Amino acid sequence: MKIFAIFHLNLMFSSIPEESRSEVIKRCYWPLLHLIEEGFPLGIEASGITLEIIRDLDPKWIADFKKLLGEGRTEFIGSGYGQIIGPLVPPALNKANLALGMRSGQEILGTVPQIALVNEQAWSAGMVAHYLEAGYKAVFMDYDNPARYAEWPDHIQHFPQLAKGTNGESIPVIWSRSMVFQKLQRFAHRELELDEYLNYVESLGTADGWLPIYGNDAEIFDFRPRRYKSEAVQEAESEWKLIRQVFEILQQRGHKFQLPSQVLKELGHKHGGHELELSSACQPIPVKKQSKYNITRWALSGRDDFQLNSLCRAVCHNLEQEFPFSPDTENLWRELCFCWSSDLRTHITEKRYGEALDKLEELTFACKAAVREPDFEVCGIPAQQNGRMLKLETESATITLNTAKGLAVHKAAFNSHGYTPSFGTLSHGYFEEIDLGADFFSGHIIMEGPGIPKDTDLARVTPLIDENENFISISCSIGLYQGMLDKAVRIHKDKEQIDILYRFALDCRPPGFARIGHVTLLTAEMNPARLYYSTCNGGKPERFSLNGQTFDHSDNISFAVSASQGLGMTDSKVVLGGAERALEISPLYAEHGFIGMIKCRQAVPSPFVRVFFSMQEMDETSLRGCGPDPKFNFSTGFSIKPVPGE
């Protein structure tokens, strides 16, 4: 077999204290260079931030790495200035991050990287244009997860292919293999015997293709980041020595190590160079390794990812408006890249989290940014209603609200859709399947977590109506297990727009997940083959067909991991609909760091399709009680507008 390997260096690693960084360089990075000196042509990837830290702590390592680069014995693989999850950040930040990362490689190492490692292997088609604009010739991306939902022939994994973008562009991709690099980790940690490991590798059968023997962290060999109690015990014998031993045996058996860029020469092979979609409707943002490592990990868990991401979005918006990326403003953009680092959002130590939050708040002040919240009151006179339904009409839209279910939307329609109801409630009995034997509302919230009752706002309320020159508002207050919720539904008079607003006054942050703004599509009079959703995941809009699809992004992976997928919504909107009509659903304020989730199920008499928005999910990185005030007081809302169908 033809073998290559890329080792990822990351001194921002979430659970490594700053005072341990010199030890990591000594125990992990120097042995890696020694492997290269001994004849193994390995690729090394590092962010600009990591390169700067190594340069400051151990300039000799940089000098030796540069020497090996100059001799052609190794290759520098680029990424960005910070290790940022591209599908979760706005395009302007992705452009700045990749440009600054490319410059770091040039200034510190004197080289221009040709291949970019996709950070955390979190992919979206919208990222292709950014990599090409930054000057990259190829990307290194996980194969296993995109392949789960694709019907690719087996040989695809052994050759370089072309990853499609959003507007006809594509970029060459060389594959990482999560299972393969995890096997090397297990062998080095003495969880696999040598024969077991070799038998596994040689059973993979690449024919004349390539095998990525490794494509992950360097900091886990001869060092323990101490993320988990279950981490492998570190033995006296060096793990790098074991890696060298198995690399030597592989070479002795005729398996040849080559530099990662050599893989690209096979683009013209009969099994290479095929254009592939790496994303899909059920998996819009593939991520490395098993399903518990999904996009919610960096969006909505951690110590308080929602807060960090909302502040970062607010700063980015103001930077774009007031301080566009240029040589004069790049220090501000560097600071934002640091603050958007993925490692601040997972197993970050309390000390480092506090320091990062202070830095972000200083940047927020310097950029005059803020996370805005809607200001609304529960006020007016008691609304006149006939039974439990309350109907409101303007020249732009009509909406019927269910006062027995917390102002859930029974049905809503817009003028430009010919007043055909576009979203609302699918009542118990609508679907023939018993698994769908429930009411599926719109406009409600669901909060659920370990040790607490499920919380919703589907309670009987006494609605108040208020009217001004801009809109009619219906509002109410609802008691929850965890506190109070004020809620309002506004129907605008001068434009086609319906707003749903929420103000939480909870005793503490929800301990599990918090999903709000549900919009259930009324699909009875829609062509099921033309249903779709679209959003931006770090780049330009991506459109996903729902024809024949059944999936749920909010499906839990385990008791500890509450969701499996999500939408980056980096333009702060999701479009959901079909050929006849569609809806654009957006947070009222673009800086609110929600991710969207789609549920689609083929059913009789029509498909079940809905979108909702999460402000918190749960996984093993989730921590609570990190701020001085445990209470959760936050106002937010969503606008729903009609758009033409496709």
ChimeraX attribute file (.defattr): number of C-alpha atoms within 10 A of each C-alpha:
attribute: neighborCount
match mode: 1-to-1
recipient: residues
	/A:1	20
	/A:2	20
	/A:3	23
	/A:4	24
	/A:5	22
	/A:6	27
	/A:7	20
	/A:8	20
	/A:9	21
	/A:10	25
	/A:11	24
	/A:12	23
	/A:13	22
	/A:14	21
	/A:15	20
	/A:16	23
	/A:17	16
	/A:18	13
	/A:19	8
	/A:20	11
	/A:21	19
	/A:22	16
	/A:23	12
	/A:24	23
	/A:25	20
	/A:26	15
	/A:27	19
	/A:28	21
	/A:29	20
	/A:30	14
	/A:31	20
	/A:32	22
	/A:33	18
	/A:34	14
	/A:35	17
	/A:36	16
	/A:37	15
	/A:38	11
	/A:39	12
	/A:40	23
	/A:41	23
	/A:42	23
	/A:43	24
	/A:44	23
	/A:45	25
	/A:46	26
	/A:47	29
	/A:48	27
	/A:49	23
	/A:50	20
	/A:51	23
	/A:52	19
	/A:53	16
	/A:54	20
	/A:55	16
	/A:56	11
	/A:57	14
	/A:58	14
	/A:59	14
	/A:60	12
	/A:61	17
	/A:62	18
	/A:63	14
	/A:64	15
	/A:65	22
	/A:66	19
	/A:67	14
	/A:68	17
	/A:69	17
	/A:70	14
	/A:71	10
	/A:72	11
	/A:73	19
	/A:74	25
	/A:75	25
	/A:76	24
	/A:77	25
	/A:78	27
	/A:79	29
	/A:80	30
	/A:81	29
	/A:82	29
	/A:83	27
	/A:84	27
	/A:85	24
	/A:86	31
	/A:87	26
	/A:88	31
	/A:89	25
	/A:90	23
	/A:91	23
	/A:92	18
	/A:93	25
	/A:94	26
	/A:95	22
	/A:96	23
	/A:97	29
	/A:98	29
	/A:99	19
	/A:100	24
	/A:101	25
	/A:102	25
	/A:103	20
	/A:104	24
	/A:105	24
	/A:106	13
	/A:107	11
	/A:108	15
	/A:109	20
	/A:110	13
	/A:111	17
	/A:112	17
	/A:113	22
	/A:114	16
	/A:115	26
	/A:116	26
	/A:117	26
	/A:118	24
	/A:119	21
	/A:120	21
	/A:121	23
	/A:122	22
	/A:123	26
	/A:124	32
	/A:125	28
	/A:126	23
	/A:127	24
	/A:128	25
	/A:129	21
	/A:130	23
	/A:131	23
	/A:132	15
	/A:133	12
	/A:134	20
	/A:135	16
	/A:136	22
	/A:137	17
	/A:138	25
	/A:139	26
	/A:140	23
	/A:141	28
	/A:142	28
	/A:143	24
	/A:144	20
	/A:145	22
	/A:146	23
	/A:147	18
	/A:148	11
	/A:149	14
	/A:150	13
	/A:151	8
	/A:152	12
	/A:153	9
	/A:154	10
	/A:155	15
	/A:156	18
	/A:157	24
	/A:158	24
	/A:159	26
	/A:160	27
	/A:161	26
	/A:162	21
	/A:163	24
	/A:164	24
	/A:165	23
	/A:166	19
	/A:167	13
	/A:168	7
	/A:169	14
	/A:170	20
	/A:171	21
	/A:172	23
	/A:173	28
	/A:174	28
	/A:175	23
	/A:176	26
	/A:177	21
	/A:178	23
	/A:179	17
	/A:180	19
	/A:181	20
	/A:182	16
	/A:183	20
	/A:184	22
	/A:185	22
	/A:186	14
	/A:187	21
	/A:188	26
	/A:189	21
	/A:190	16
	/A:191	15
	/A:192	15
	/A:193	12
	/A:194	16
	/A:195	11
	/A:196	12
	/A:197	19
	/A:198	17
	/A:199	10
	/A:200	13
	/A:201	18
	/A:202	13
	/A:203	9
	/A:204	12
	/A:205	14
	/A:206	18
	/A:207	11
	/A:208	11
	/A:209	20
	/A:210	26
	/A:211	26
	/A:212	22
	/A:213	23
	/A:214	25
	/A:215	26
	/A:216	23
	/A:217	17
	/A:218	25
	/A:219	22
	/A:220	20
	/A:221	24
	/A:222	21
	/A:223	17
	/A:224	16
	/A:225	17
	/A:226	14
	/A:227	16
	/A:228	11
	/A:229	7
	/A:230	7
	/A:231	12
	/A:232	16
	/A:233	11
	/A:234	16
	/A:235	10
	/A:236	7
	/A:237	9
	/A:238	16
	/A:239	22
	/A:240	19
	/A:241	15
	/A:242	18
	/A:243	18
	/A:244	18
	/A:245	12
	/A:246	19
	/A:247	19
	/A:248	14
	/A:249	14
	/A:250	18
	/A:251	15
	/A:252	10
	/A:253	11
	/A:254	10
	/A:255	16
	/A:256	16
	/A:257	22
	/A:258	19
	/A:259	18
	/A:260	24
	/A:261	16
	/A:262	11
	/A:263	22
	/A:264	20
	/A:265	11
	/A:266	17
	/A:267	18
	/A:268	13
	/A:269	14
	/A:270	9
	/A:271	18
	/A:272	21
	/A:273	20
	/A:274	18
	/A:275	16
	/A:276	17
	/A:277	17
	/A:278	24
	/A:279	22
	/A:280	19
	/A:281	22
	/A:282	23
	/A:283	22
	/A:284	26
	/A:285	25
	/A:286	30
	/A:287	28
	/A:288	25
	/A:289	19
	/A:290	12
	/A:291	17
	/A:292	21
	/A:293	19
	/A:294	24
	/A:295	27
	/A:296	28
	/A:297	24
	/A:298	24
	/A:299	31
	/A:300	28
	/A:301	27
	/A:302	26
	/A:303	23
	/A:304	24
	/A:305	24
	/A:306	23
	/A:307	17
	/A:308	22
	/A:309	23
	/A:310	21
	/A:311	25
	/A:312	28
	/A:313	26
	/A:314	22
	/A:315	27
	/A:316	27
	/A:317	20
	/A:318	16
	/A:319	22
	/A:320	13
	/A:321	9
	/A:322	12
	/A:323	16
	/A:324	18
	/A:325	18
	/A:326	11
	/A:327	7
	/A:328	9
	/A:329	13
	/A:330	16
	/A:331	12
	/A:332	20
	/A:333	25
	/A:334	21
	/A:335	14
	/A:336	24
	/A:337	25
	/A:338	22
	/A:339	25
	/A:340	27
	/A:341	20
	/A:342	25
	/A:343	25
	/A:344	26
	/A:345	25
	/A:346	26
	/A:347	23
	/A:348	23
	/A:349	16
	/A:350	13
	/A:351	10
	/A:352	17
	/A:353	20
	/A:354	15
	/A:355	11
	/A:356	19
	/A:357	16
	/A:358	13
	/A:359	16
	/A:360	21
	/A:361	19
	/A:362	12
	/A:363	20
	/A:364	21
	/A:365	12
	/A:366	11
	/A:367	18
	/A:368	13
	/A:369	20
	/A:370	18
	/A:371	17
	/A:372	16
	/A:373	15
	/A:374	14
	/A:375	9
	/A:376	15
	/A:377	15
	/A:378	16
	/A:379	15
	/A:380	15
	/A:381	11
	/A:382	13
	/A:383	14
	/A:384	12
	/A:385	12
	/A:386	8
	/A:387	9
	/A:388	13
	/A:389	17
	/A:390	19
	/A:391	15
	/A:392	15
	/A:393	16
	/A:394	17
	/A:395	12
	/A:396	18
	/A:397	25
	/A:398	20
	/A:399	22
	/A:400	18
	/A:401	26
	/A:402	22
	/A:403	22
	/A:404	15
	/A:405	19
	/A:406	25
	/A:407	31
	/A:408	26
	/A:409	26
	/A:410	25
	/A:411	23
	/A:412	23
	/A:413	23
	/A:414	25
	/A:415	15
	/A:416	14
	/A:417	17
	/A:418	10
	/A:419	13
	/A:420	16
	/A:421	19
	/A:422	24
	/A:423	27
	/A:424	25
	/A:425	22
	/A:426	21
	/A:427	14
	/A:428	13
	/A:429	12
	/A:430	16
	/A:431	19
	/A:432	13
	/A:433	11
	/A:434	9
	/A:435	7
	/A:436	17
	/A:437	13
	/A:438	13
	/A:439	13
	/A:440	21
	/A:441	25
	/A:442	26
	/A:443	28
	/A:444	23
	/A:445	21
	/A:446	16
	/A:447	23
	/A:448	18
	/A:449	18
	/A:450	12
	/A:451	8
	/A:452	13
	/A:453	12
	/A:454	14
	/A:455	18
	/A:456	21
	/A:457	23
	/A:458	19
	/A:459	16
	/A:460	15
	/A:461	19
	/A:462	16
	/A:463	25
	/A:464	18
	/A:465	19
	/A:466	17
	/A:467	14
	/A:468	9
	/A:469	8
	/A:470	12
	/A:471	19
	/A:472	18
	/A:473	25
	/A:474	27
	/A:475	27
	/A:476	22
	/A:477	20
	/A:478	18
	/A:479	16
	/A:480	18
	/A:481	13
	/A:482	20
	/A:483	16
	/A:484	17
	/A:485	20
	/A:486	19
	/A:487	27
	/A:488	24
	/A:489	26
	/A:490	22
	/A:491	26
	/A:492	22
	/A:493	18
	/A:494	12
	/A:495	16
	/A:496	21
	/A:497	20
	/A:498	27
	/A:499	22
	/A:500	27
	/A:501	24
	/A:502	24
	/A:503	21
	/A:504	20
	/A:505	19
	/A:506	19
	/A:507	15
	/A:508	15
	/A:509	20
	/A:510	20
	/A:511	20
	/A:512	21
	/A:513	23
	/A:514	21
	/A:515	22
	/A:516	25
	/A:517	27
	/A:518	28
	/A:519	26
	/A:520	26
	/A:521	27
	/A:522	22
	/A:523	21
	/A:524	13
	/A:525	11
	/A:526	18
	/A:527	15
	/A:528	21
	/A:529	14
	/A:530	16
	/A:531	26
	/A:532	22
	/A:533	22
	/A:534	19
	/A:535	25
	/A:536	27
	/A:537	28
	/A:538	29
	/A:539	29
	/A:540	21
	/A:541	20
	/A:542	20
	/A:543	17
	/A:544	17
	/A:545	17
	/A:546	26
	/A:547	17
	/A:548	14
	/A:549	17
	/A:550	16
	/A:551	16
	/A:552	21
	/A:553	21
	/A:554	22
	/A:555	14
	/A:556	18
	/A:557	16
	/A:558	12
	/A:559	10
	/A:560	17
	/A:561	24
	/A:562	22
	/A:563	25
	/A:564	23
	/A:565	28
	/A:566	27
	/A:567	29
	/A:568	31
	/A:569	27
	/A:570	26
	/A:571	20
	/A:572	22
	/A:573	25
	/A:574	27
	/A:575	23
	/A:576	28
	/A:577	30
	/A:578	23
	/A:579	15
	/A:580	17
	/A:581	19
	/A:582	23
	/A:583	23
	/A:584	19
	/A:585	26
	/A:586	23
	/A:587	23
	/A:588	20
	/A:589	18
	/A:590	19
	/A:591	24
	/A:592	23
	/A:593	31
	/A:594	29
	/A:595	26
	/A:596	27
	/A:597	25
	/A:598	24
	/A:599	19
	/A:600	22
	/A:601	18
	/A:602	16
	/A:603	15
	/A:604	12
	/A:605	12
	/A:606	18
	/A:607	25
	/A:608	22
	/A:609	26
	/A:610	24
	/A:611	23
	/A:612	24
	/A:613	26
	/A:614	27
	/A:615	22
	/A:616	26
	/A:617	30
	/A:618	24
	/A:619	25
	/A:620	15
	/A:621	17
	/A:622	22
	/A:623	15
	/A:624	14
	/A:625	13
	/A:626	12
	/A:627	10
	/A:628	6
	/A:629	10
	/A:630	13
	/A:631	16
	/A:632	15
	/A:633	15
	/A:634	13
	/A:635	18
	/A:636	20
	/A:637	21
	/A:638	23
	/A:639	22
	/A:640	23
	/A:641	19
	/A:642	23
	/A:643	18
	/A:644	14
	/A:645	17
	/A:646	12
